[in-house]
Amino acid sequence: MEKIINNSICMKTHYCDFCRRPMLLGGYYTLRDGLEQCKECYSTAIDTQEEECQFAKVTSSLIIGLMQTYFRIEIDVKIDFDFVTADEMAKLDGKIFIPTPNFDGRTLGRAVKNHYGYSIYIEEGTPERFAIMNFVHELAHIWQYLNWNEDEIKAEYGEEDHKLVYEGMATWVQIQFLLLTKYDQYIDLARQNEKSELMREDAYGWGLYNFKAKYPFVDAPEELSKTPFNTKIWPEVDSKWPIEKPLMKPKN
């Protein structure tokens, strides 16, 4: 992947498009699609063909194994995997990616189910820890495709709010997975991601808010008894669990 280092002092603060940190002095890298990356994220970025192959063939298999162990689930299907540019990722959503000096919110991964089977796409140049988190999120969607009936969820929550269920769970899974690894860098990322996601006013933020309330995060696999994988999202009796936009943001 082509990268350009910018060592000049910036008149305007630029923000890393991965970790969101300001990059005022000391330089940053510009990816070929216009994304900007700080030096720390660059140091672990998956941006060569060899690194992409390593992630696709080895790391992804390890993640799937840990997912199945942590959450006591099975993901027994062939999943095609590829890295794509921010431009290509945007096109998968029918959008156009326009880079800015600010943090550019965008789709970082995509799980696809079609007549060919199942595929996962991750943005190229992603630092490894973010790639792992995004891959886990998309794996959760693959599990949903295999185990959920989308028509039933739409009937329960409505055409619009059913996305809160899908994205809320997948976001919950990516954070809980990182917490269970017991590695400081992943735990730190999980806490940062939890905070940033809960500030979002969309299906990801509102969805996570509700899933966290129903399934509190734990620090060890043995503490993980009730999860969205083994429990119905809504109770079988009494009123259904409401998918609601919180009236005020959680403080933590």
Beta strands, then each sheet from edge to edge (+ up, - down):
strand 1: 3-6
strand 2: 14-15
strand 3: 22-23
strand 4: 28-31
strand 5: 36-37
strand 6: 79-84
strand 7: 109-114
strand 8: 117-123
sheet 1: 1+ 4- 5+
sheet 2: 2+ 3-
sheet 3: 6+ 8+ 7-
end
